[in-house]
């Protein structure tokens, strides 16, 4: 009886360890994805600033050409 309990406990511990390892790997992947998303957001912000500057310059040129 004790042997069966010990084996069941061992199997449970192995499953819990696998689950913990899987959760840790998933957390690492999520952190990596978050870092990439943050970098992409920074790039998008810079692109928006550049587009805004270009639009301002176009408006200035158009204002100078309008009689």
N, C-alpha and C positions, 0 to 999 in steps of 0.2 A: 504494500500500500504506500509506504513511504517512498519507494523507488518511483512509483507512478507520479506522485506529487512532485518529486524533485525533477523528473523529466518534463512535466507540464510547466513547472516554474522556469526551467531552462529554456524551453521553447518560447514561452511568453517573453522572457528577457531578450532572446534573440530577435523576436519580432519587434519589440520596443526599440532595440538598438538600430535595427534597419529603418524603422520609422523615424527615429531621431536623426539618423544620417541623411535620410531623404529630405527631411524638413530643413536641415542645415544647408544642404545643397540647393534647395529651392530658395532659401533666404539669400544665399550668395548670388544666385541668378537674378533675384528681384532687385538686390542692391545694384548689380551691374546695369540692369535695365533702367533703374532710376537715374543713375549717373549719366547714361546715354541720353535719356529724356531731358535731363537738365542741360546737357551740352547742346542738344537740338534746340531747346527753348532759347538759349543764349544766342545761337546762330540765327534763329528766326527774329529775335529782337534786333540784332545788328542789321539784318536784311530789311526790316521794317524802317529802321532809322535811315538807312541808305536810300530806300525808296522815297521816304519823306523828303529827304534832302534833294533828291532828283526832281521830285514834283515841285518843290519850292523854286528850283532853278528854272524849270519849264515855265512856271507862272511868271517869274521875273522877265523872262524873254518875251513871253506873250504880252505882258503889260507894256514893255518898251515898244513893241511893234504896233500896238493898237493906237490909232490916231486920237 
